[in-house]
Amino acid sequence: MSSKKPNKVLAPLVIAGITIGFLGAAYKFIFVDSKRTKKDQTEHAVDKPVEDQQN
């Protein structure tokens, strides 16, 4: 029986693609969400003094 030689090019490309996808998702989760959170906090900070004055 002859055994097939493993493809030494495909496996590193697949691993690199998965790694790049994971790092891209992590970047979006950390940095894009933090910008959105900061924007929401500034909007709520403007609203809070109005709420405090009513109480």
LINJOLIN-V810600 format. One record per backbone hydrogen bond with DSSP energy under -0.5 kcal/mol. NH is the residue of the N-H (numbers start at 1). CO is the residue of the C=O. E is the energy in kcal/mol with one decimal. If there is no record, write none. Layout:
nh | co | e
NH | CO | E
NH | CO | E
This chain:
nh | co | e
3 | 1 | -0.5
8 | 6 | -0.7
11 | 7 | -0.8
13 | 9 | -1.3
14 | 10 | -2.3
15 | 11 | -2.4
16 | 12 | -2.5
17 | 13 | -2.3
18 | 14 | -2.3
19 | 15 | -2.3
20 | 16 | -2.6
21 | 17 | -2.2
22 | 18 | -2.4
23 | 19 | -2.6
24 | 20 | -2.3
25 | 21 | -2.2
26 | 22 | -2.3
27 | 23 | -2.3
28 | 24 | -2.2
29 | 25 | -2.4
30 | 26 | -2.4
31 | 27 | -2.6
32 | 27 | -0.8
32 | 28 | -0.7
33 | 28 | -1.3
34 | 30 | -1.0
35 | 31 | -1.6
36 | 32 | -1.8
37 | 33 | -2.5
38 | 34 | -2.2
39 | 35 | -2.0
40 | 36 | -2.3
41 | 37 | -2.5
42 | 38 | -2.0
43 | 39 | -1.9
44 | 40 | -2.3
45 | 41 | -2.1
46 | 42 | -1.4
47 | 43 | -1.4
48 | 44 | -2.1
49 | 45 | -0.8
50 | 46 | -0.5
51 | 47 | -1.7
52 | 48 | -2.6
53 | 49 | -1.8
54 | 50 | -1.2
55 | 51 | -1.1
